[in-house]
Amino acid sequence: MGHAIANYERFKREGVILKGVFDVDPLTVGTVIGSVVVKHMDELDEFIKANEIDIAILCVPREVGQKVATQVTELGVKGILNFSPLDLDVPSDVVVENVNITDSLFTLTYLLGE
């Protein structure tokens, strides 16, 4: 999911600049996705501080979703596009937009009458 989002060309056309991509997988860290070198999650704090990041896109497993959301909001992120399969508990001044792929698939199959 993260790869697809990082490569999404419409972001550039609409003026959305993807500044960083992070992972813990040693096979992914150091590779290039879109035009961004994947950094290790250990570098996230310093990167957000240095780049004044306003929005985070979370494509992480359920088990770490809340931890990452807490981490980025404590660093000043004010918006989260959440692809993780859980409802996040964030401060009241943080906006979360949940994207639930499973619900969308169920809706689609229902509309198709299957």
Chimera marker file (.cmm) of the C-alpha trace (Angstrom):
<marker_set name="trace">
<marker id="1" x="0.000" y="0.000" z="0.000" r="1" g="1" b="0" radius="0.5"/>
<marker id="2" x="2.780" y="2.389" z="0.894" r="1" g="1" b="0" radius="0.5"/>
<marker id="3" x="4.500" y="1.797" z="-2.432" r="1" g="1" b="0" radius="0.5"/>
<marker id="4" x="1.323" y="2.619" z="-4.353" r="1" g="1" b="0" radius="0.5"/>
<marker id="5" x="0.798" y="5.834" z="-2.410" r="1" g="1" b="0" radius="0.5"/>
<marker id="6" x="4.426" y="6.906" z="-2.759" r="1" g="1" b="0" radius="0.5"/>
<marker id="7" x="4.207" y="6.377" z="-6.525" r="1" g="1" b="0" radius="0.5"/>
<marker id="8" x="0.836" y="8.111" z="-6.934" r="1" g="1" b="0" radius="0.5"/>
<marker id="9" x="1.450" y="10.705" z="-9.663" r="1" g="1" b="0" radius="0.5"/>
<marker id="10" x="-1.629" y="12.817" z="-8.936" r="1" g="1" b="0" radius="0.5"/>
<marker id="11" x="-0.110" y="14.019" z="-5.674" r="1" g="1" b="0" radius="0.5"/>
<marker id="12" x="2.566" y="15.879" z="-7.624" r="1" g="1" b="0" radius="0.5"/>
<marker id="13" x="0.024" y="17.342" z="-10.049" r="1" g="1" b="0" radius="0.5"/>
<marker id="14" x="-2.077" y="18.601" z="-7.136" r="1" g="1" b="0" radius="0.5"/>
<marker id="15" x="0.892" y="20.099" z="-5.300" r="1" g="1" b="0" radius="0.5"/>
<marker id="16" x="1.165" y="17.434" z="-2.596" r="1" g="1" b="0" radius="0.5"/>
<marker id="17" x="4.838" y="16.826" z="-1.940" r="1" g="1" b="0" radius="0.5"/>
<marker id="18" x="5.849" y="13.479" z="-0.489" r="1" g="1" b="0" radius="0.5"/>
<marker id="19" x="8.904" y="14.266" z="1.595" r="1" g="1" b="0" radius="0.5"/>
<marker id="20" x="9.663" y="10.979" z="3.295" r="1" g="1" b="0" radius="0.5"/>
<marker id="21" x="8.959" y="7.273" z="3.329" r="1" g="1" b="0" radius="0.5"/>
<marker id="22" x="9.844" y="5.098" z="6.320" r="1" g="1" b="0" radius="0.5"/>
<marker id="23" x="9.999" y="1.365" z="6.965" r="1" g="1" b="0" radius="0.5"/>
<marker id="24" x="11.598" y="-1.163" z="9.291" r="1" g="1" b="0" radius="0.5"/>
<marker id="25" x="12.260" y="-3.834" z="6.666" r="1" g="1" b="0" radius="0.5"/>
<marker id="26" x="16.010" y="-3.949" z="5.972" r="1" g="1" b="0" radius="0.5"/>
<marker id="27" x="15.305" y="-4.981" z="2.374" r="1" g="1" b="0" radius="0.5"/>
<marker id="28" x="13.196" y="-1.843" z="1.818" r="1" g="1" b="0" radius="0.5"/>
<marker id="29" x="15.278" y="0.734" z="3.706" r="1" g="1" b="0" radius="0.5"/>
<marker id="30" x="17.633" y="2.462" z="1.290" r="1" g="1" b="0" radius="0.5"/>
<marker id="31" x="15.582" y="1.694" z="-1.802" r="1" g="1" b="0" radius="0.5"/>
<marker id="32" x="13.881" y="4.411" z="-3.823" r="1" g="1" b="0" radius="0.5"/>
<marker id="33" x="10.093" y="4.629" z="-4.011" r="1" g="1" b="0" radius="0.5"/>
<marker id="34" x="8.820" y="7.261" z="-6.380" r="1" g="1" b="0" radius="0.5"/>
<marker id="35" x="11.552" y="9.838" z="-6.000" r="1" g="1" b="0" radius="0.5"/>
<marker id="36" x="12.175" y="9.305" z="-2.282" r="1" g="1" b="0" radius="0.5"/>
<marker id="37" x="14.795" y="7.156" z="-0.569" r="1" g="1" b="0" radius="0.5"/>
<marker id="38" x="13.192" y="4.961" z="2.093" r="1" g="1" b="0" radius="0.5"/>
<marker id="39" x="14.546" y="5.735" z="5.543" r="1" g="1" b="0" radius="0.5"/>
<marker id="40" x="14.445" y="3.571" z="8.657" r="1" g="1" b="0" radius="0.5"/>
<marker id="41" x="11.729" y="4.334" z="11.199" r="1" g="1" b="0" radius="0.5"/>
<marker id="42" x="14.491" y="5.210" z="13.668" r="1" g="1" b="0" radius="0.5"/>
<marker id="43" x="15.030" y="8.371" z="11.590" r="1" g="1" b="0" radius="0.5"/>
<marker id="44" x="11.393" y="9.501" z="11.714" r="1" g="1" b="0" radius="0.5"/>
<marker id="45" x="11.619" y="11.868" z="14.695" r="1" g="1" b="0" radius="0.5"/>
<marker id="46" x="14.550" y="13.870" z="13.355" r="1" g="1" b="0" radius="0.5"/>
<marker id="47" x="13.075" y="13.938" z="9.858" r="1" g="1" b="0" radius="0.5"/>
<marker id="48" x="9.729" y="15.362" z="11.018" r="1" g="1" b="0" radius="0.5"/>
<marker id="49" x="11.463" y="17.978" z="13.162" r="1" g="1" b="0" radius="0.5"/>
<marker id="50" x="13.785" y="19.032" z="10.344" r="1" g="1" b="0" radius="0.5"/>
<marker id="51" x="11.122" y="19.141" z="7.629" r="1" g="1" b="0" radius="0.5"/>
<marker id="52" x="8.078" y="20.624" z="9.400" r="1" g="1" b="0" radius="0.5"/>
<marker id="53" x="5.769" y="17.778" z="8.384" r="1" g="1" b="0" radius="0.5"/>
<marker id="54" x="2.041" y="18.571" z="8.702" r="1" g="1" b="0" radius="0.5"/>
<marker id="55" x="0.497" y="15.340" z="7.418" r="1" g="1" b="0" radius="0.5"/>
<marker id="56" x="1.447" y="11.696" z="7.882" r="1" g="1" b="0" radius="0.5"/>
<marker id="57" x="0.117" y="8.826" z="5.810" r="1" g="1" b="0" radius="0.5"/>
<marker id="58" x="0.052" y="5.640" z="7.863" r="1" g="1" b="0" radius="0.5"/>
<marker id="59" x="0.255" y="2.325" z="6.034" r="1" g="1" b="0" radius="0.5"/>
<marker id="60" x="1.365" y="0.243" z="8.975" r="1" g="1" b="0" radius="0.5"/>
<marker id="61" x="0.141" y="-2.968" z="10.612" r="1" g="1" b="0" radius="0.5"/>
<marker id="62" x="-2.589" y="-2.706" z="13.233" r="1" g="1" b="0" radius="0.5"/>
<marker id="63" x="-0.118" y="-3.699" z="15.967" r="1" g="1" b="0" radius="0.5"/>
<marker id="64" x="1.959" y="-0.530" z="15.546" r="1" g="1" b="0" radius="0.5"/>
<marker id="65" x="-0.620" y="1.914" z="14.179" r="1" g="1" b="0" radius="0.5"/>
<marker id="66" x="-1.419" y="3.638" z="17.466" r="1" g="1" b="0" radius="0.5"/>
<marker id="67" x="2.251" y="3.813" z="18.442" r="1" g="1" b="0" radius="0.5"/>
<marker id="68" x="3.174" y="5.515" z="15.166" r="1" g="1" b="0" radius="0.5"/>
<marker id="69" x="0.172" y="7.858" z="15.360" r="1" g="1" b="0" radius="0.5"/>
<marker id="70" x="1.165" y="8.902" z="18.879" r="1" g="1" b="0" radius="0.5"/>
<marker id="71" x="4.768" y="9.370" z="17.767" r="1" g="1" b="0" radius="0.5"/>
<marker id="72" x="3.929" y="11.645" z="14.833" r="1" g="1" b="0" radius="0.5"/>
<marker id="73" x="1.354" y="13.713" z="16.711" r="1" g="1" b="0" radius="0.5"/>
<marker id="74" x="3.806" y="14.298" z="19.559" r="1" g="1" b="0" radius="0.5"/>
<marker id="75" x="6.163" y="15.660" z="16.889" r="1" g="1" b="0" radius="0.5"/>
<marker id="76" x="3.565" y="18.161" z="15.676" r="1" g="1" b="0" radius="0.5"/>
<marker id="77" x="1.802" y="16.380" z="12.809" r="1" g="1" b="0" radius="0.5"/>
<marker id="78" x="-1.762" y="17.750" z="12.609" r="1" g="1" b="0" radius="0.5"/>
<marker id="79" x="-3.282" y="15.459" z="9.976" r="1" g="1" b="0" radius="0.5"/>
<marker id="80" x="-3.177" y="11.710" z="9.449" r="1" g="1" b="0" radius="0.5"/>
<marker id="81" x="-4.394" y="9.762" z="6.446" r="1" g="1" b="0" radius="0.5"/>
<marker id="82" x="-4.875" y="6.398" z="8.108" r="1" g="1" b="0" radius="0.5"/>
<marker id="83" x="-4.762" y="3.193" z="6.074" r="1" g="1" b="0" radius="0.5"/>
<marker id="84" x="-4.129" y="1.130" z="9.207" r="1" g="1" b="0" radius="0.5"/>
<marker id="85" x="-7.046" y="-1.081" z="10.237" r="1" g="1" b="0" radius="0.5"/>
<marker id="86" x="-7.810" y="0.632" z="13.534" r="1" g="1" b="0" radius="0.5"/>
<marker id="87" x="-9.373" y="3.791" z="14.915" r="1" g="1" b="0" radius="0.5"/>
<marker id="88" x="-6.648" y="6.054" z="16.207" r="1" g="1" b="0" radius="0.5"/>
<marker id="89" x="-6.742" y="7.870" z="19.525" r="1" g="1" b="0" radius="0.5"/>
<marker id="90" x="-5.208" y="11.291" z="18.827" r="1" g="1" b="0" radius="0.5"/>
<marker id="91" x="-5.362" y="14.741" z="20.431" r="1" g="1" b="0" radius="0.5"/>
<marker id="92" x="-8.437" y="16.829" z="19.600" r="1" g="1" b="0" radius="0.5"/>
<marker id="93" x="-6.419" y="19.212" z="17.408" r="1" g="1" b="0" radius="0.5"/>
<marker id="94" x="-5.330" y="16.386" z="15.071" r="1" g="1" b="0" radius="0.5"/>
<marker id="95" x="-7.503" y="15.445" z="12.095" r="1" g="1" b="0" radius="0.5"/>
<marker id="96" x="-7.653" y="11.792" z="11.052" r="1" g="1" b="0" radius="0.5"/>
<marker id="97" x="-9.085" y="10.561" z="7.776" r="1" g="1" b="0" radius="0.5"/>
<marker id="98" x="-9.570" y="6.790" z="7.935" r="1" g="1" b="0" radius="0.5"/>
<marker id="99" x="-9.370" y="4.805" z="4.718" r="1" g="1" b="0" radius="0.5"/>
<marker id="100" x="-10.810" y="1.349" z="5.252" r="1" g="1" b="0" radius="0.5"/>
<marker id="101" x="-10.034" y="-0.862" z="2.277" r="1" g="1" b="0" radius="0.5"/>
<marker id="102" x="-12.075" y="-3.786" z="3.652" r="1" g="1" b="0" radius="0.5"/>
<marker id="103" x="-15.214" y="-1.679" z="4.077" r="1" g="1" b="0" radius="0.5"/>
<marker id="104" x="-14.786" y="-0.332" z="0.553" r="1" g="1" b="0" radius="0.5"/>
<marker id="105" x="-14.436" y="-3.837" z="-0.843" r="1" g="1" b="0" radius="0.5"/>
<marker id="106" x="-17.537" y="-5.028" z="1.034" r="1" g="1" b="0" radius="0.5"/>
<marker id="107" x="-19.469" y="-2.019" z="-0.262" r="1" g="1" b="0" radius="0.5"/>
<marker id="108" x="-18.360" y="-2.756" z="-3.793" r="1" g="1" b="0" radius="0.5"/>
<marker id="109" x="-19.336" y="-6.428" z="-3.611" r="1" g="1" b="0" radius="0.5"/>
<marker id="110" x="-22.713" y="-5.462" z="-2.111" r="1" g="1" b="0" radius="0.5"/>
<marker id="111" x="-23.347" y="-2.972" z="-4.919" r="1" g="1" b="0" radius="0.5"/>
<marker id="112" x="-22.438" y="-5.642" z="-7.450" r="1" g="1" b="0" radius="0.5"/>
<marker id="113" x="-24.988" y="-7.948" z="-5.825" r="1" g="1" b="0" radius="0.5"/>
<marker id="114" x="-22.526" y="-10.663" z="-4.960" r="1" g="1" b="0" radius="0.5"/>
<link id1="1" id2="2" r="1" g="1" b="0" radius="0.2"/>
<link id1="2" id2="3" r="1" g="1" b="0" radius="0.2"/>
<link id1="3" id2="4" r="1" g="1" b="0" radius="0.2"/>
<link id1="4" id2="5" r="1" g="1" b="0" radius="0.2"/>
<link id1="5" id2="6" r="1" g="1" b="0" radius="0.2"/>
<link id1="6" id2="7" r="1" g="1" b="0" radius="0.2"/>
<link id1="7" id2="8" r="1" g="1" b="0" radius="0.2"/>
<link id1="8" id2="9" r="1" g="1" b="0" radius="0.2"/>
<link id1="9" id2="10" r="1" g="1" b="0" radius="0.2"/>
<link id1="10" id2="11" r="1" g="1" b="0" radius="0.2"/>
<link id1="11" id2="12" r="1" g="1" b="0" radius="0.2"/>
<link id1="12" id2="13" r="1" g="1" b="0" radius="0.2"/>
<link id1="13" id2="14" r="1" g="1" b="0" radius="0.2"/>
<link id1="14" id2="15" r="1" g="1" b="0" radius="0.2"/>
<link id1="15" id2="16" r="1" g="1" b="0" radius="0.2"/>
<link id1="16" id2="17" r="1" g="1" b="0" radius="0.2"/>
<link id1="17" id2="18" r="1" g="1" b="0" radius="0.2"/>
<link id1="18" id2="19" r="1" g="1" b="0" radius="0.2"/>
<link id1="19" id2="20" r="1" g="1" b="0" radius="0.2"/>
<link id1="20" id2="21" r="1" g="1" b="0" radius="0.2"/>
<link id1="21" id2="22" r="1" g="1" b="0" radius="0.2"/>
<link id1="22" id2="23" r="1" g="1" b="0" radius="0.2"/>
<link id1="23" id2="24" r="1" g="1" b="0" radius="0.2"/>
<link id1="24" id2="25" r="1" g="1" b="0" radius="0.2"/>
<link id1="25" id2="26" r="1" g="1" b="0" radius="0.2"/>
<link id1="26" id2="27" r="1" g="1" b="0" radius="0.2"/>
<link id1="27" id2="28" r="1" g="1" b="0" radius="0.2"/>
<link id1="28" id2="29" r="1" g="1" b="0" radius="0.2"/>
<link id1="29" id2="30" r="1" g="1" b="0" radius="0.2"/>
<link id1="30" id2="31" r="1" g="1" b="0" radius="0.2"/>
<link id1="31" id2="32" r="1" g="1" b="0" radius="0.2"/>
<link id1="32" id2="33" r="1" g="1" b="0" radius="0.2"/>
<link id1="33" id2="34" r="1" g="1" b="0" radius="0.2"/>
<link id1="34" id2="35" r="1" g="1" b="0" radius="0.2"/>
<link id1="35" id2="36" r="1" g="1" b="0" radius="0.2"/>
<link id1="36" id2="37" r="1" g="1" b="0" radius="0.2"/>
<link id1="37" id2="38" r="1" g="1" b="0" radius="0.2"/>
<link id1="38" id2="39" r="1" g="1" b="0" radius="0.2"/>
<link id1="39" id2="40" r="1" g="1" b="0" radius="0.2"/>
<link id1="40" id2="41" r="1" g="1" b="0" radius="0.2"/>
<link id1="41" id2="42" r="1" g="1" b="0" radius="0.2"/>
<link id1="42" id2="43" r="1" g="1" b="0" radius="0.2"/>
<link id1="43" id2="44" r="1" g="1" b="0" radius="0.2"/>
<link id1="44" id2="45" r="1" g="1" b="0" radius="0.2"/>
<link id1="45" id2="46" r="1" g="1" b="0" radius="0.2"/>
<link id1="46" id2="47" r="1" g="1" b="0" radius="0.2"/>
<link id1="47" id2="48" r="1" g="1" b="0" radius="0.2"/>
<link id1="48" id2="49" r="1" g="1" b="0" radius="0.2"/>
<link id1="49" id2="50" r="1" g="1" b="0" radius="0.2"/>
<link id1="50" id2="51" r="1" g="1" b="0" radius="0.2"/>
<link id1="51" id2="52" r="1" g="1" b="0" radius="0.2"/>
<link id1="52" id2="53" r="1" g="1" b="0" radius="0.2"/>
<link id1="53" id2="54" r="1" g="1" b="0" radius="0.2"/>
<link id1="54" id2="55" r="1" g="1" b="0" radius="0.2"/>
<link id1="55" id2="56" r="1" g="1" b="0" radius="0.2"/>
<link id1="56" id2="57" r="1" g="1" b="0" radius="0.2"/>
<link id1="57" id2="58" r="1" g="1" b="0" radius="0.2"/>
<link id1="58" id2="59" r="1" g="1" b="0" radius="0.2"/>
<link id1="59" id2="60" r="1" g="1" b="0" radius="0.2"/>
<link id1="60" id2="61" r="1" g="1" b="0" radius="0.2"/>
<link id1="61" id2="62" r="1" g="1" b="0" radius="0.2"/>
<link id1="62" id2="63" r="1" g="1" b="0" radius="0.2"/>
<link id1="63" id2="64" r="1" g="1" b="0" radius="0.2"/>
<link id1="64" id2="65" r="1" g="1" b="0" radius="0.2"/>
<link id1="65" id2="66" r="1" g="1" b="0" radius="0.2"/>
<link id1="66" id2="67" r="1" g="1" b="0" radius="0.2"/>
<link id1="67" id2="68" r="1" g="1" b="0" radius="0.2"/>
<link id1="68" id2="69" r="1" g="1" b="0" radius="0.2"/>
<link id1="69" id2="70" r="1" g="1" b="0" radius="0.2"/>
<link id1="70" id2="71" r="1" g="1" b="0" radius="0.2"/>
<link id1="71" id2="72" r="1" g="1" b="0" radius="0.2"/>
<link id1="72" id2="73" r="1" g="1" b="0" radius="0.2"/>
<link id1="73" id2="74" r="1" g="1" b="0" radius="0.2"/>
<link id1="74" id2="75" r="1" g="1" b="0" radius="0.2"/>
<link id1="75" id2="76" r="1" g="1" b="0" radius="0.2"/>
<link id1="76" id2="77" r="1" g="1" b="0" radius="0.2"/>
<link id1="77" id2="78" r="1" g="1" b="0" radius="0.2"/>
<link id1="78" id2="79" r="1" g="1" b="0" radius="0.2"/>
<link id1="79" id2="80" r="1" g="1" b="0" radius="0.2"/>
<link id1="80" id2="81" r="1" g="1" b="0" radius="0.2"/>
<link id1="81" id2="82" r="1" g="1" b="0" radius="0.2"/>
<link id1="82" id2="83" r="1" g="1" b="0" radius="0.2"/>
<link id1="83" id2="84" r="1" g="1" b="0" radius="0.2"/>
<link id1="84" id2="85" r="1" g="1" b="0" radius="0.2"/>
<link id1="85" id2="86" r="1" g="1" b="0" radius="0.2"/>
<link id1="86" id2="87" r="1" g="1" b="0" radius="0.2"/>
<link id1="87" id2="88" r="1" g="1" b="0" radius="0.2"/>
<link id1="88" id2="89" r="1" g="1" b="0" radius="0.2"/>
<link id1="89" id2="90" r="1" g="1" b="0" radius="0.2"/>
<link id1="90" id2="91" r="1" g="1" b="0" radius="0.2"/>
<link id1="91" id2="92" r="1" g="1" b="0" radius="0.2"/>
<link id1="92" id2="93" r="1" g="1" b="0" radius="0.2"/>
<link id1="93" id2="94" r="1" g="1" b="0" radius="0.2"/>
<link id1="94" id2="95" r="1" g="1" b="0" radius="0.2"/>
<link id1="95" id2="96" r="1" g="1" b="0" radius="0.2"/>
<link id1="96" id2="97" r="1" g="1" b="0" radius="0.2"/>
<link id1="97" id2="98" r="1" g="1" b="0" radius="0.2"/>
<link id1="98" id2="99" r="1" g="1" b="0" radius="0.2"/>
<link id1="99" id2="100" r="1" g="1" b="0" radius="0.2"/>
<link id1="100" id2="101" r="1" g="1" b="0" radius="0.2"/>
<link id1="101" id2="102" r="1" g="1" b="0" radius="0.2"/>
<link id1="102" id2="103" r="1" g="1" b="0" radius="0.2"/>
<link id1="103" id2="104" r="1" g="1" b="0" radius="0.2"/>
<link id1="104" id2="105" r="1" g="1" b="0" radius="0.2"/>
<link id1="105" id2="106" r="1" g="1" b="0" radius="0.2"/>
<link id1="106" id2="107" r="1" g="1" b="0" radius="0.2"/>
<link id1="107" id2="108" r="1" g="1" b="0" radius="0.2"/>
<link id1="108" id2="109" r="1" g="1" b="0" radius="0.2"/>
<link id1="109" id2="110" r="1" g="1" b="0" radius="0.2"/>
<link id1="110" id2="111" r="1" g="1" b="0" radius="0.2"/>
<link id1="111" id2="112" r="1" g="1" b="0" radius="0.2"/>
<link id1="112" id2="113" r="1" g="1" b="0" radius="0.2"/>
<link id1="113" id2="114" r="1" g="1" b="0" radius="0.2"/>
</marker_set>
